[in-house]
Structures are given as C-alpha cells and as structure tokens.
C-alpha cells in the first residue's frame, strides 16, 4: 500500500515538528546541491527555523551577496535601502584601498616587482629613501632625548649630593670630618710632647755646659764651714 497524502498544515506537536523540519531541511539542501552541480546553476538557499537558527547554502561559483545584487537588478526590487548601499560602497572602497596598500607593501619589500616598469621602480626607490631619512631623523631625535634625560638626571644627582652635604646627612663626610679632627688632636699632642722633651733636653744641656766652664775650685762647695779656721 502507498503512503497516505499528508495534510499540509502546522504540526502542533513540537517534537514531531522539529523532526519534520530537520528531515525536510536536509532534503532541500541536498536538492539544492544536486541542481547546482548537475545543471551548473547558481543556487542560494536560506532557511530560518522557528527557534531562529539559520541554515544556508550557496553555490561554490558565487556568493550570497552577488546573488542578491543580481536579483535586485533583474527584478527591479530594492533590497538595500540608500543607507545600506552607501555603507556597501564605503566597504568596497576600503577593501580596494586595503588591496592597493598590500600591493604597495609587497613592492616595498622587493616582492612582485618583475612586472613593474622603470618609472614604477623609481617611485619605489624614492619612497624607500624618504622612509630612511625619516627613520634616521627619528633615531637622532630619540638619541637627543636620551642625552637630555641623562643630563637632567646628572644635574639632579649633583644637586642632591650638595644638599646632603649641607645638611650633614652624608655619613662619609661626617666620618671624614671626625677623622680629620682626631688627626689634628693627635698631631697637637705629639707636638706638645716633642716641645716639652726639647725644652728638658735643652735645659740639661745648658747645665752640663755651664758646669764644664766653671773652675775646678768652684765646682764643689763643702756643706760645712772650713774647719781649719776653727783651729
């Protein structure tokens, strides 16, 4: 017996509805692929489930955007409003600029230059020379900035050391001052001892010289009067 004809209406049971949707969706996508390959047709299919999930297919020889543009031209119906068309034109313009910049970048790297003529090569050479000049100028600016920074740091360092010395906060300076004072004190004591010793030696030498010059009769004096006078 053959299958009965299915009534086309909304399936109330959510589980049955989801199963039917999955089967029919896969069948539509399969038919779209088959007609695209067998008949060399450009096919684009977009399906939105009740849950909002999207499923799409587009032939490999085209894109969905190209298909919509062609549909708009052939049908005369405006799919894009003027605002969207302006945005699309701006996007295309940016894409072209990006492609041109990529080509110029490859040329500056020395890539893909076999098809360039002499004039194009001269333009690239001038661009490279300008780039080198700008690079050297930036390097010199950086060097000068570093030198200026080092000079400022050196001045700040000297100023800080000067303030520390004024406030006697530098331990090396205090140690040097104390050591200098101690050395002066020791030198003063040594000079005093030397002076006293020198005076004592000079006095002893004077007495010895005086005794040497005195007559022998006056050198020794008796402690008692002359006993011969008593007799």
Secondary structure, DSSP 8 states (H G I E B T S, - for coil): --------S---SHHHHHHHHHHHHHHHHHHHHHHHHHS----EEEEE-TTS-EEEEE-TTS-HHHHHHHHHHHH----S-HHHHHHHHHHHHHHHHHHHHHHHHHHHTT-S-TT--HHHHHHHHHHHHHHHHHHHHHHHHHHHHHHHHHHHHHHHHHHHHHHHHHTT--HHHHHHHHHHHHHHHHHHHHHHHHHHHHHHHHHHHHHHHHHHHS-GGGT---SS--GGGT-
